[in-house]
Amino acid sequence: MDLVALRRKIARTRLAPVAAFPVRLSAVVGHNARGVGSSARWLVSSREHTNYTYDLTERNREHLAWWVSAITGRPVAEARGHLTEVLQDDDLVAHVREHTLRSSRRGLADTTVRLGRRIGWYALLRALQPEHVIETGTDKGLGSVVLASALLRNGHGRLTTIDVNPESGYLVTGRYGEVVDRVVGDSVAVLGSGEQPVDVFLHDSLHTFEYETAELSAVAPRLSPQAVVLSDNAHLSDALARWAEAGGRRFSFFAEQPEGHWYPGDGIGAAWGTTRQ
């Protein structure tokens, strides 16, 4: 009896779990060893303690291009071009690095600029050509300047970014700040008090079902007919998916695959269009 036949015979017996254990153990140990290695490198080389930054794998960027194409109805080649465009934006990289070094929070931020899924935000804005974008959860402003960069390339449009922390947004300066209106306050209250139509809305504040639902309810009356609604870290809550279904919209989720980072990645939820005929 050859080895292959023996393995098949054992697989049909009660000894199968025991025989497979070394293979299973090797797979687990190998996976965990890679995780320990990337974690150790990150602990030594990075300063970040939250909102981790990283690059996406090449295949993940390709998946992101197709995702953007599906949402916007634009050719995938165009979406690829937008992703490449922001990744090769030397002015944006220099701006983020320079203002990170100047910031009083530089001890908790990396100077190597990695944009992760935010390049998807950029590509969406380049394809959609919005006039008004609202982002909740400014934090240091990395996402804000990425969005602002897309608006500057478009040659029109403004971003309103909202955060309850008055010290947020230290990256939102210079030419990027020229197309951004920073608002300090409770995002639900600010969204509910505005009147200007919103073409793209990005939830990136408190990632609980209740709070995200409150933001969606507050901004809903202001959404333009073709608005696209995004939820950062949408894997943490079903709020956008449920909101989309209740309103007859389409929903899709893009999952990140970080390159060489211990963190498994976040993702972007999107609601757009309609499923109703």
C-alpha positions in Angstrom: 0.0 0.0 0.0 1.5 3.4 -1.0 1.6 6.4 1.3 -1.3 8.2 -0.3 -3.5 5.1 0.0 -2.5 4.7 3.6 -3.4 8.3 4.4 -6.8 7.9 2.8 -7.4 4.8 4.7 -6.4 6.4 8.0 -8.7 9.4 7.2 -11.7 7.1 7.3 -10.9 5.8 10.8 -11.1 7.1 14.3 -7.3 7.7 14.2 -7.8 10.6 11.7 -7.8 13.4 14.3 -4.7 12.1 15.9 -2.9 11.6 12.6 -3.8 15.1 11.5 -2.8 16.8 14.7 0.9 17.4 13.7 -0.2 19.1 10.5 -2.7 21.2 12.3 -0.2 22.1 15.0 2.4 23.1 12.4 -0.1 25.4 10.7 -1.1 27.1 14.0 2.6 27.5 15.1 3.6 28.9 11.7 0.7 31.4 11.7 1.4 32.6 15.3 5.1 32.8 14.7 4.5 35.2 11.8 2.2 37.3 14.0 4.8 37.4 16.8 7.5 38.5 14.4 5.4 41.4 12.9 4.2 42.4 16.4 7.8 42.6 17.7 9.0 44.7 14.7 6.0 47.1 15.2 6.6 47.5 18.9 10.2 48.6 18.2 9.7 50.7 15.1 6.3 52.4 15.6 4.9 55.0 18.0 1.3 54.5 17.3 -1.1 53.4 20.1 -4.4 53.7 18.1 -5.6 54.4 14.6 -2.8 52.2 13.3 -1.5 53.0 9.8 -0.1 50.6 7.3 0.0 49.9 3.6 -2.3 47.4 1.8 -1.1 44.4 0.0 -1.0 44.6 -3.8 -3.8 42.2 -4.2 -5.9 44.0 -1.6 -5.4 47.3 -3.6 -6.7 45.5 -6.7 -9.8 44.3 -4.8 -10.2 47.9 -3.6 -10.1 49.2 -7.2 -12.9 46.8 -8.2 -14.9 47.8 -5.1 -14.7 51.5 -6.0 -15.6 50.7 -9.6 -18.7 48.7 -8.5 -20.0 51.6 -6.3 -19.3 54.4 -8.7 -20.1 52.7 -12.0 -16.7 53.9 -13.3 -14.2 51.7 -15.2 -11.9 49.7 -12.9 -8.9 51.1 -14.8 -10.0 54.5 -13.8 -10.2 53.4 -10.1 -6.7 51.9 -10.3 -5.5 55.2 -11.6 -6.9 57.1 -8.7 -5.4 54.7 -6.2 -2.0 55.1 -7.9 -2.4 58.8 -8.0 -2.8 59.2 -4.2 0.0 56.7 -3.5 2.3 58.8 -5.6 1.3 62.1 -4.2 4.7 63.4 -2.9 3.2 66.7 -1.8 0.6 64.9 0.4 3.3 62.7 1.9 5.6 65.6 2.6 2.8 67.6 4.2 1.8 64.7 6.6 5.4 64.0 7.6 6.3 67.7 8.2 3.2 68.5 10.3 3.5 65.2 12.2 7.0 66.2 13.2 5.8 69.7 14.2 2.9 68.4 16.3 2.9 68.1 20.1 1.5 64.6 19.5 4.5 63.5 17.4 5.5 61.0 20.2 2.4 59.0 19.4 2.5 59.2 15.6 4.7 57.7 12.9 6.5 59.9 10.4 6.3 57.2 7.7 3.1 57.9 5.8 0.9 54.9 5.2 -2.7 55.5 4.1 -4.3 52.1 4.2 -8.0 52.0 3.2 -8.0 55.8 3.0 -6.8 55.5 -0.6 -10.3 54.1 -1.2 -11.9 57.2 0.2 -9.7 59.2 -2.2 -10.6 57.1 -5.2 -14.4 57.4 -4.4 -14.2 61.2 -4.3 -12.2 61.4 -7.5 -14.8 59.2 -9.2 -17.9 60.8 -7.7 -16.9 64.5 -8.0 -18.9 65.6 -4.9 -19.6 69.2 -4.0 -19.9 68.6 -0.3 -18.4 65.9 1.9 -18.9 65.4 5.6 -16.6 63.4 7.8 -17.2 62.7 11.5 -14.2 61.9 13.7 -11.3 64.1 12.5 -8.6 62.8 15.0 -5.2 64.0 13.7 -6.7 64.7 10.3 -4.9 62.1 8.1 -8.2 61.1 6.5 -9.2 64.7 6.2 -6.1 65.7 4.2 -6.6 62.6 2.0 -10.2 63.7 1.2 -9.0 67.3 0.8 -6.4 66.1 -1.7 -9.1 64.5 -3.8 -11.2 67.6 -3.8 -8.2 69.7 -4.8 -7.5 67.4 -7.7 -11.2 67.6 -8.7 -10.9 71.4 -8.7 -14.1 71.9 -6.7 -15.9 70.8 -3.5 -15.5 71.2 0.2 -15.1 68.9 3.2 -16.7 69.5 6.6 -14.9 67.5 9.3 -16.4 67.2 12.8 -14.8 66.2 16.0 -15.6 66.8 19.7 -11.9 67.2 20.5 -10.7 70.8 20.0 -7.1 69.6 19.6 -8.0 67.4 16.7 -7.0 68.1 13.1 -3.4 69.2 13.4 -2.7 67.9 9.9 -5.5 70.1 8.3 -3.4 73.1 7.4 -1.9 74.8 4.3 -3.5 74.2 0.9 -5.5 71.2 2.3 -7.1 73.4 5.0 -8.3 75.8 2.3 -11.0 73.3 1.2 -11.9 72.1 4.7 -14.3 73.5 7.3 -13.4 72.2 10.8 -16.2 72.0 13.3 -15.7 71.2 17.0 -18.8 69.7 18.6 -21.1 66.8 19.0 -21.5 65.2 15.5 -25.1 64.3 15.8 -26.1 67.8 16.9 -23.9 69.4 14.1 -25.3 67.1 11.4 -28.9 67.8 12.5 -28.4 71.5 12.5 -27.0 71.9 9.0 -28.9 72.6 5.8 -26.3 72.2 3.0 -26.9 69.1 0.9 -24.3 66.3 1.4 -23.0 64.2 -1.5 -20.7 61.9 0.5 -21.0 61.2 4.2 -18.3 59.4 6.1 -18.9 58.1 9.6 -15.6 57.7 11.5 -16.4 58.8 15.0 -17.8 56.6 17.9 -18.1 53.1 16.4 -21.1 51.8 18.3 -24.4 50.8 16.7 -26.4 53.4 18.6 -24.1 56.3 17.8 -23.6 55.5 14.2 -27.4 55.0 13.8 -27.9 58.4 15.4 -25.5 60.1 12.9 -27.2 58.4 10.0 -30.6 59.5 11.1 -29.3 63.1 11.6 -27.7 63.4 8.2 -30.3 61.5 6.2 -32.5 64.5 5.4 -29.5 66.3 4.0 -28.3 63.6 1.6 -28.4 64.5 -2.1 -30.3 62.0 -4.4 -27.1 60.3 -5.5 -25.3 60.5 -2.2 -22.8 57.7 -1.1 -22.7 57.0 2.6 -19.5 55.4 4.0 -18.8 53.9 7.4 -15.2 53.4 8.5 -14.5 50.4 10.7 -17.9 49.0 9.5 -16.9 45.5 10.7 -17.6 46.8 14.3 -21.3 47.6 13.7 -24.2 46.6 11.5 -25.6 50.1 11.6 -24.9 51.1 8.0 -26.0 47.8 6.6 -29.3 47.9 8.5 -29.8 51.6 7.5 -29.2 50.8 3.9 -31.7 47.9 3.9 -34.4 49.9 5.6 -33.9 52.7 3.0 -33.8 50.4 0.0 -30.1 51.2 -0.7 -27.3 48.9 -1.8 -24.6 47.9 0.7 -21.1 46.6 0.3 -18.1 46.1 2.6 -14.3 46.2 1.7 -12.0 44.4 4.1 -8.4 45.6 4.5 -5.4 43.2 4.3 -2.4 45.1 5.8 1.0 44.5 4.4 3.5 43.2 7.0 1.5 44.5 10.0 0.3 42.5 13.1 -3.1 44.3 13.0 -5.7 42.3 10.9 -7.1 45.5 9.3 -10.4 47.4 9.3 -12.6 48.1 6.4 -15.1 50.4 4.7 -18.8 50.0 4.5 -20.7 51.8 1.7 -24.4 52.4 1.1 -25.5 53.9 -2.2 -28.1 53.8 -5.0 -31.3 51.8 -4.6 -32.4 48.2 -4.7 -36.0 49.2 -5.4 -37.4 49.3 -8.9 
